[in-house]
Amino acid sequence: MTLSMGVSGGISEETAGTGEVIFPEGFVWGTATASYQIEGAANEDGRGPSIWDTFSRTPGKVFAGHTGDVACDHYHRYRDDVAMMADLGVQAYRFSMAWPRIQPDGSGPVNPRGLDFYDRLVDELHGHGITPLVTLYHWDLPQALEDRGGWTSRETAERFAEYAAVAYGRLGDRIATWTTLNEPWCSSFLGYGAGVHAPGRTDPGAAFAAVHHLLLGHGLAVAELRAAGAAQVGITLNLAPISGDDPEAVAHIDGLQNRIFLDPVLRGEYPADVVERARRFTDWSFVRDGDLDIIGAPIDVLGVNYYSPTAVRLRAGQPANPVHPGSEGIAFVQGDEEKTAMGWSVKPSGLTELLTRVSRDYPGTPLIITENGAAFDDVLADGRVADERRIAFLDGHFRAAHAAIAAGADLRGYFVWSLMDNFEWAEGYAKRFGLVHVDYASQRRTPKDSALWYREVIRRNGLQA
Ligand SMILES: OC[C@@H]1[C@@H](O)[C@H](O)[C@@H](O)c2[nH]c(CCc3ccccc3)c[n+]21
């Protein structure tokens, strides 16, 4: 079953907020994880160091000095984790491959034991009837490449395409859907601009160069995957609806958050307003003739990660937000909506707004929600986690996704972030996004109430009244 399966079947009468909601026949329900966040075994079987191994060891960068050295020990526990997914009725599983397992130095020699792990994982998934969806890059760049400029260097884009070909060569016969990057916005603006993610650089000009080379890597990898016969290729972008009274402020942030990625990938061009505003930080000389044709090569599916909307307003004297270069005078504001443990506003209607906007402005590309979920302060008591807030969060967002489908969005599937609690980047293990609770001392997994609820949603292909 590939995710490009045409959806058929009627849409039940939309009843906002309550009432029965049934998704189209063939809609795919899944869960998502990422290599550095769950695998552990950081120094095992030939894996090389990544920028997150380096960053998490840099004092002050990650909560309490947490690292991904052990994480959920998924590298050793994957069989039980896959069996747990099957028990939860999960139909598809989005995971990422660790480039440093497959090419420890990011180029040249391939580490067969690294490929062997994903071989075993994919066979385990198929053995349980779970469809794999792979992300080739979910932030764990081999450190050796960062030592040579990382994503600010064109060479990294070229090495990424070679890595994609190596991964496809071993697993292309068993993985139908290949997404290249997870959230180039994070890799570039958090990693090279604000410095709050690996590699921890704080240089807006470097961030724009990283944007381009990440996108170029995507395009070069798509060409390799197509040449090798991949059934479905795509990319995952974290996107958000941007609201505010000042059109210029909204356009500025919408440009940096959304259009700087959507336009190249789906239209083969950078948005002119973003290019102009960025000239304070870069001369864009890293863009070469033909690059945008490579980046804009057609894809089969766009992964959308949505968590929370963004609201902005003008505020005199407001310093620039380091994540958004050039955002002087623009304040990021939050309404009085409920907040998650990350401090993010809970606004399901933002998902409907986002999906309908993408469908309207970038028609013709099927969408899948590759991440949506929430961290709450879960409590394990008597072998149970009564995470009612997560159930309410997901219920609301599933209804919002259904409303987008009813409005014409070509949405094919939904992957809840995350299968299990895991290493939440700069927050370490302090934030829990999982449908399944992980006790890191014992590595015991406990499906939360939300996991049991999700099992019923999947069985019903929708929500009860
Ligand atoms: O923060 C929850 C998840 C991460 O665990 C995933 O690895 C990552 O793909 C992901 N992206 C987002 C939205 C963008 C974002 C990420 C991290 C920090 C702030 C914003 C949320 N999440």
Ligand as a Chemical Component Dictionary entry (heavy atoms), coordinates in Angstrom:
data_LIG
# 
_chem_comp.id                   LIG 
_chem_comp.type                 NON-POLYMER 
_chem_comp.pdbx_formal_charge   1 
_chem_comp.three_letter_code    LIG 
# 
loop_
_chem_comp_atom.comp_id 
_chem_comp_atom.atom_id 
_chem_comp_atom.alt_atom_id 
_chem_comp_atom.type_symbol 
_chem_comp_atom.charge 
_chem_comp_atom.model_Cartn_x 
_chem_comp_atom.model_Cartn_y 
_chem_comp_atom.model_Cartn_z 
_chem_comp_atom.pdbx_ordinal 
LIG O1  O1  O 0 8.797  19.213 18.943 1  
LIG C1  C1  C 0 8.107  18.063 18.572 2  
LIG C2  C2  C 0 8.587  17.591 17.205 3  
LIG C3  C3  C 0 10.028 17.076 17.200 4  
LIG O2  O2  O 0 10.207 16.079 18.202 5  
LIG C4  C4  C 0 10.311 16.514 15.795 6  
LIG O3  O3  O 0 11.571 15.866 15.719 7  
LIG C5  C5  C 0 10.302 17.639 14.780 8  
LIG O4  O4  O 0 10.120 17.156 13.456 9  
LIG C6  C6  C 0 9.268  18.681 15.122 10 
LIG N1  N1  N 0 9.016  19.803 14.448 11 
LIG C7  C7  C 0 8.152  20.546 15.160 12 
LIG C8  C8  C 0 7.702  21.908 14.786 13 
LIG C9  C9  C 0 8.962  22.803 14.568 14 
LIG C10 C10 C 0 9.774  22.920 15.816 15 
LIG C11 C11 C 0 10.629 21.878 16.184 16 
LIG C12 C12 C 0 11.394 21.983 17.343 17 
LIG C13 C13 C 0 11.335 23.132 18.113 18 
LIG C14 C14 C 0 10.477 24.163 17.737 19 
LIG C15 C15 C 0 9.692  24.043 16.579 20 
LIG C16 C16 C 0 7.840  19.845 16.286 21 
LIG N2  N2  N 1 8.523  18.698 16.229 22 
# 
loop_
_chem_comp_bond.comp_id 
_chem_comp_bond.atom_id_1 
_chem_comp_bond.atom_id_2 
_chem_comp_bond.value_order 
_chem_comp_bond.pdbx_ordinal 
LIG O1  C1  SING 1  
LIG C1  C2  SING 2  
LIG C2  C3  SING 3  
LIG C2  N2  SING 4  
LIG C3  O2  SING 5  
LIG C3  C4  SING 6  
LIG C4  O3  SING 7  
LIG C4  C5  SING 8  
LIG C5  O4  SING 9  
LIG C5  C6  SING 10 
LIG C6  N1  SING 11 
LIG C6  N2  DOUB 12 
LIG N1  C7  SING 13 
LIG C7  C8  SING 14 
LIG C7  C16 DOUB 15 
LIG C8  C9  SING 16 
LIG C9  C10 SING 17 
LIG C10 C11 SING 18 
LIG C10 C15 DOUB 19 
LIG C11 C12 DOUB 20 
LIG C12 C13 SING 21 
LIG C13 C14 DOUB 22 
LIG C14 C15 SING 23 
LIG C16 N2  SING 24 
# 
